[in-house]
Amino acid sequence: MNPIQVGLLGIGTVGSGTFSVLQRNQAEIRRRAGRGIEITMVADLDVARAQSLVGPNVRVVKDAREVIANPDIDIVIELIGGYGIARQLVMEAIAAGKHVVTANKALLAVHGTEIFAAAHARGVMVAFEAAVAGGIPIIKALREGLTANSIQWIAGIINGTTNFILSEMRDKGLDFAVVLKEAQRLGYAEADPTFDIEGVDAAHKATIMSAIAFGIPVQFDKAYVEGITRLTAQDIQYAGQLGYRIKLLGITKRSVDARSGELRGVELRVHPALVPMKRLLANVEGAMNAVMVQGDAVGTTLYYGKGAGSEPTASAVIADLVDITRLHTADAAQRVPHLAFQPDAMSDLPVLPMREIVTSYYLRLRVADQAGVLAQVTGILADAGISIDAMLQREADEVVAAGQVAQTDLIILTHDTREGTMDDALARMQALPSVLQPITRIRKEELA
Ligand SMILES: NC(=O)c1ccc[n+]([C@@H]2O[C@H](COP(=O)([O-])OP(=O)(O)OC[C@H]3O[C@@H](n4cnc5c(N)ncnc54)[C@H](OP(=O)(O)O)[C@@H]3O)[C@@H](O)[C@H]2O)c1
């Protein structure tokens, strides 16, 4: 049988890795797929550079639409990125009856509903293993390997840049801004790191996993997103003293009312979180990624590996190419649904507003070192029904000028409470004259 012909849009970091891994391992990939897979056409803005990467036997064009219009191409790989031209090209490829492979989490998290509906109507596949956690086959695990389970929750370290920064902050005791500069110098953070450090990239990936885990539409606009820019080396150190590491987690969770047992909705949130040091996830260091999934039947499973990079991401892109090569002649009903659940069996379970989520907390209050302050603070927590799990008191580092009141850090770990209850209690504590600085609140996830 002739090889299946693939058109590649964008030959940058992931595109070039995809081309070279496909070439290097072509014989083995053919034996697995049952048919050769060849990139026969490439579109990139820099035609000369692209041509030098793929050699003379591959046609290189500047206009991606030429690739889509080529009737010999069965699969289009979109590796341009962003929501602009990439969205148009993906929609046009679907309309032209091409199967699509993409690593573009931003596009799918924001426009996935439209894209998957168009693909379903046209009878083509849109595959996106590379969009979440790079080389880790987490989409396959969730959609196929864990299909027997009612997924309870997923918690992942799904952004290598921020995990690298947090690891360095802890190891070297440095603050965020210093480590960010170093990460940029080493190539771990981009010149404009906003999407990574503000948690947006992780939220794109969490949004996609949430849809697949619970059979709900992709709803990036409902995700709570908080990055790592306000974390201090001091909080990382205090967390360590209490037996925790701070990680930026992407979390999605089935939320059940503790009393009635009723399903309330889905939590979808990205924020820094204290994770017990003894959990494997707390020990994922540097730029590595890991995703923990809790299923009712299987229990806890953990997936670890490189979440970015040219060839790790290419590994996922090519896995999708092989799947499509095997399945594209099959009846559409035999394929794995895009979002794991049949399109007519999607759930309208709401994504809960942040005030409705339930978790535990780390609080740090810089207070005046005076009698009665502790009683005021714990009194407010008790009034709100928030119980304390552990507490530390540490003399503040800052040197206090003569005549000024001495300061101390109160560090409190709480048990589970509703976020809205905690917000209200925080507002009351912040208003106390003895609380001298904005209170630091970091959520805590036991991941038990
Ligand atoms: N890098 C990773 O490790 C990684 C991991 C997981 C997922 N992803 C995702 O994979 C996608 C690609 O990322 P990347 O890192 O490979 O990006 P990249 O290195 O910037 O590559 C994008 C390529 O697309 C080209 N391009 C831009 N506009 C184009 C157009 N209109 N037509 C044809 N080509 C065009 C660019 O050319 P110019 O350079 O000439 O503009 C560049 O060669 C993104 O969605 C990203 O989020 C990346």
The ligand as an ORCA input file, in Angstrom:
! r2SCAN-3c Opt
* xyz 0 1
  N       7.636     23.656     21.776
  C       7.135     22.722     22.554
  O       7.853     22.067     23.312
  C       5.656     22.416     22.527
  C       5.143     21.412     23.361
  C       3.778     21.098     23.302
  C       2.974     21.784     22.424
  N       3.489     22.768     21.641
  C       2.589     23.463     20.708
  O       2.999     23.157     19.400
  C       2.712     24.252     18.553
  C       3.994     24.657     17.826
  O       4.960     25.037     18.782
  P       6.488     25.260     18.406
  O       7.210     25.391     19.691
  O       6.930     24.228     17.433
  O       6.405     26.710     17.708
  P       7.480     27.413     16.778
  O       8.822     26.840     17.035
  O       7.269     28.860     16.907
  O       7.033     26.955     15.313
  C       5.957     27.504     14.624
  C       6.324     27.498     13.149
  O       5.181     27.911     12.399
  C       5.605     28.836     11.426
  N       4.487     29.666     11.006
  C       3.985     30.772     11.606
  N       2.918     31.235     10.915
  C       2.752     30.412      9.873
  C       1.829     30.370      8.787
  N       0.866     31.271      8.655
  N       1.954     29.394      7.869
  C       2.941     28.461      7.985
  N       3.843     28.446      8.998
  C       3.745     29.408      9.920
  C       6.712     29.613     12.096
  O       7.501     30.246     11.127
  P       8.363     31.550     11.573
  O       9.273     31.100     12.650
  O       9.067     31.903     10.309
  O       7.366     32.575     12.027
  C       7.455     28.468     12.810
  O       8.390     27.839     11.969
  C       2.128     25.341     19.435
  O       0.723     25.265     19.402
  C       2.625     24.956     20.815
  O       1.786     25.413     21.850
  C       4.818     23.098     21.670
*
